[in-house]
Amino acid sequence: MKDNKKKNIKAYVGDAMSKTIKFAFNANDLALAKTEQIVTDSIEITSQWQKVAETAIKGGLKLSLNQQDLVFDVLNAAKSDLKEGKKKLTKLVS
C-alpha cells in the first residue's frame, strides 16, 4: 500500500509539474505575442505622428517665410514712404 501511495504522489506531482510547465510556456508565448504586437503598433503610431509633425513643421516654415517676406515688404514700403516724405519736407522747408 505504501508503494501505491508513493506512485500516486509521484504521479500527482509529475502531473502538476507538467501542467505548471505547460502553463508557463503558454503564458510566455502569450506575453511574447502581446509584446510584439504592442511594439509593432507603437512603431506604426509613431510613424503616423512623425508624418503629422513633418507636415506641421513644413507648414510652419512656409508660414514663417511668408511672414518674413511680409515684414520686409512693409519695411521697404515704409522706407520708400519716409524717403518721399523727407523729399517733400525738404522742399517745404527750403
C-alpha positions as CSV (number, residue, x, y, z in Angstrom):
1,M,0.0,0.0,0.0
2,K,2.9,2.4,0.7
3,D,4.3,1.8,-2.8
4,N,0.9,2.7,-4.2
5,K,0.7,5.9,-2.2
6,K,4.2,6.8,-3.4
7,K,3.3,6.1,-7.0
8,N,0.1,8.2,-6.7
9,I,2.0,11.1,-5.1
10,K,4.7,10.9,-7.8
11,A,2.1,10.8,-10.5
12,Y,0.2,13.7,-8.9
13,V,3.4,15.7,-8.5
14,G,4.5,14.8,-12.1
15,D,1.1,15.8,-13.4
16,A,1.2,19.1,-11.5
17,M,4.7,19.8,-12.8
18,S,3.7,19.1,-16.4
19,K,0.7,21.4,-16.1
20,T,2.8,24.1,-14.5
21,I,5.4,23.9,-17.2
22,K,2.7,23.9,-19.9
23,F,1.1,26.9,-18.3
24,A,4.4,28.8,-18.0
25,F,5.2,28.1,-21.7
26,N,1.7,29.3,-22.7
27,A,2.0,32.4,-20.5
28,N,5.4,33.1,-22.0
29,D,4.1,32.7,-25.6
30,L,1.2,34.9,-24.9
31,A,3.4,37.6,-23.3
32,L,5.8,37.4,-26.2
33,A,3.0,37.7,-28.8
34,K,1.4,40.7,-27.0
35,T,4.7,42.4,-26.5
36,E,5.5,42.0,-30.2
37,Q,2.0,43.4,-31.1
38,I,2.5,46.4,-28.8
39,V,5.9,47.2,-30.3
40,T,4.6,46.9,-33.8
41,D,1.6,49.1,-33.0
42,S,3.8,51.6,-31.3
43,I,6.1,51.8,-34.3
44,E,3.1,52.3,-36.6
45,I,1.6,55.1,-34.4
46,T,5.0,56.8,-34.0
47,S,5.4,56.7,-37.8
48,Q,2.0,58.3,-38.3
49,W,2.7,61.1,-35.7
50,Q,6.1,61.6,-37.3
51,K,4.3,62.3,-40.6
52,V,1.9,64.7,-38.9
53,A,4.9,66.5,-37.2
54,E,6.7,66.7,-40.5
55,T,3.7,68.3,-42.2
56,A,3.3,70.7,-39.3
57,I,7.0,71.7,-39.5
58,K,6.8,72.2,-43.2
59,G,3.7,74.3,-42.9
60,G,5.2,76.3,-40.0
61,L,8.3,77.0,-42.0
62,K,6.2,78.1,-45.0
63,L,4.1,80.4,-42.8
64,S,7.3,81.8,-41.2
65,L,8.8,82.5,-44.7
66,N,5.6,84.3,-45.8
67,Q,5.5,86.4,-42.6
68,Q,9.2,87.3,-43.0
69,D,8.6,88.4,-46.6
70,L,5.6,90.4,-45.5
71,V,7.7,92.2,-42.8
72,F,10.4,93.1,-45.3
73,D,7.8,94.3,-47.8
74,V,6.2,96.5,-45.2
75,L,9.7,97.8,-44.1
76,N,10.6,98.6,-47.8
77,A,7.3,100.4,-48.3
78,A,7.8,102.4,-45.1
79,K,11.4,103.2,-46.2
80,S,10.1,104.5,-49.5
81,D,7.4,106.5,-47.8
82,L,9.9,108.0,-45.4
83,K,12.3,108.9,-48.3
84,E,9.4,110.5,-50.2
85,G,8.2,112.3,-47.0
86,K,11.8,113.6,-46.5
87,K,11.9,115.0,-50.0
88,K,8.6,116.7,-49.6
89,L,9.6,118.1,-46.2
90,T,12.9,119.3,-47.6
91,K,11.1,121.2,-50.4
92,L,8.7,122.8,-48.0
93,V,11.4,123.9,-45.6
94,S,13.8,125.1,-48.2
